[in-house]
Amino acid sequence: MSAGERHTEPLDVHLILRRDRECGPEVLLSRRAGTVYAAGLWHLPSGHLDGPHEDVVTALLRESEEETGVLIDAVDVRAAVTVHHRSPGGSARIGVFFEVRRWQGTPQVREPAVCDAMGWYPLDALPAPMVAYCRAGLDAYRMGGGLAVHFQQPGDPIAYDAAADRLHLIPRVSRTTSGARPSCKDRGS
């Protein structure tokens, strides 16, 4: 047992609303505004769970409708990547990023007090300035990662900066085997 504090990070959900075009995939981003954290920076539509009664998929569906007006069926939600993040100020959180390729409605700014713009951007040419945490999740997603750590250091910018990129992908378990597996009887069990 450690003598330090236990982690009590908030849990975030992030919507990777993706559409495929001839020139490549695009994702929906919104620009934060007002007095919120990272105002003026681009970010995925996202939010927090509303309490212990709400699971991550339900939160994603609710946040998507609240922020963008799009309706998503839970069967169209795919797990993309999970990011354990620490901000330059030292607070940590867990972000669960979900990919959605099918929805109803046209995305639009639904919360103008916290979002002043919304648009589609190529996944391989994301806009600047962008929240570093969000960019880490999208970069991990593009690289096929399932889990990533993004622990920023004191003094790192909130906006993505390639020179201060702290993304670390955690490798997935390999499910391939070489040759036939011995039965339990053959292993002396």
Protein Blocks (a to p, Z undefined) as FASTA:
>chain_A
ZZbdcdfbdcddddddddddfkbccddddddehjbehihiacddddddfbjkbcfklmmm
mmmmmmnopacdfklpccfbdcddddfkopacdddddddfbdedjdddfblmlocbdcdd
dfklccddddfklmmmmmmmmnopabdcddddehiafbdcfklccbdcdddddfbdedjd
ddfklnoZZ
